[in-house]
Amino acid sequence: MSAEPAFSLGIEEEYLLVEAETGALADAPDALMQACKAELADQVSPEFLRCQIEIGTPVSADIAEARAHLARLRATIAHHAAEFGLAPISAACHPLADWRDQDHTDKARYNRLSQEMRGMARRMLICGMHVHVGIEDQALRIDLMNQFRYFLPHLLALSGSSPFWQGEDTGLASYRTTVFSGYPRTGLPPELTDWSAFERATGALVDLGVIEDSSEVWWDLRPSAKFPTLEARICDACPRLLDSITMAALIQATLRMLWRLSRRNMRWRQYDNFLLGENRWRALRHGLDKGLIDFGGGRIKPHDELAEEWLALISEDADHLGSQPSVARLREIVAQGNSAQRQRAVHVAATSAGANREEAHRAVVTHLISEFREALDEGP
């Protein structure tokens, strides 16, 4: 039996910067980035648009360590942003901002992407959350990627945080997903036979000069180009720290569950992307309002039922990883709703109280600012 993978964790989040008083998007001042970098070094960086900022935790051995790192990063960004009258929010889309008013960061990679993607790049006023899980063996990385595809729509439904776009309710839980789908090499990863197949496919594009490296393969789940990890990229940015931690814990425990099955000569049944894509659509459209298709059972199951089944599947793994409290919050998210549902509730309440369109959306931004700061002062 081969050694168990590290199942270490790394979390990347993208934030939007807003004016604390008005809720309007604001570019990150150079002095703000310098202050953050002085304290956080390479754990913070500019993102594609100047109104965005990206963080990445150090490699964490377990979920408690990941939470401590993420809380420190969020608190540091919030502290320095406040010095400039700004506040970070961790939502996949700003409810009111217009993408046409934004400028991209002057960086060689971003300049090239802007030139290549043209109008699609300009619309990238979106933020996501990426979770890296350490799996050293390349062959195992591909095998687990093939099996884990099944759970990607579940994560999207839980994390949906982009119901509004340019001041309109899109009717979707994750409008971000539709924006990003305009890019090439996005969506569900294909089922690959082995690591060599991945290298041949990406290498062909590199050799032709179409992409620089496999970091420009933007699937919902991919082998990282930089680290010996699988990188789950499907989640909308989560406004609340604890929700981010629950997403990371679910991803980690589920990958370990799939590895554990492989040690017993078992594996998760594979389904074509045509079928998995239907669940992905249901997740981005309905979030937690409607269930997902259980292809093995041949019916649509509500999310509370899916949650209990999921928790039962990964219980042994969550115990082993020390993440049981974090994965158990899945029940709370399903019961209370995802961010898209909470944002809509705030908007409805503000409108019912007499707020106009702009004021109602400002109330949503105020709500997102508040959620960003939740649990930052608590211990891991």
Secondary structure, 3 states (H helix, E strand, C coil): CCCCCCCCEEEEEEEEEEECCCCCECCCCHHHHHHHHHHHHHHEEECCECCEEEEECCCECCHHHHHHHHHHHHHHHHHHHHCCCEEEECCCCCCCCCHHHCCECCCHHHHHHHHHHCHHHHCCCCCEEEEEEECCCHHHHHHHHHHHHHHHHHHHHHHCCECEECCEECCCCEHHHHHHCCCCCEECCCCCCCHHHHHHHHHHHHHCCCCCCHHHCEECEEECCCCCEEEEEEEECCCCHHHHHHHHHHHHHHHHHHHHHHHCCCCCCCCCHHHHHHHHHHHHHHCCCCCEEECCCCEEECHHHHHHHHHHHHHHHHHHHCCHHHHHHHHHHHHHCCHHHHHHHHHHHHHHCCCCHHHHHHHHHHHHHHHHHCCCCCCC
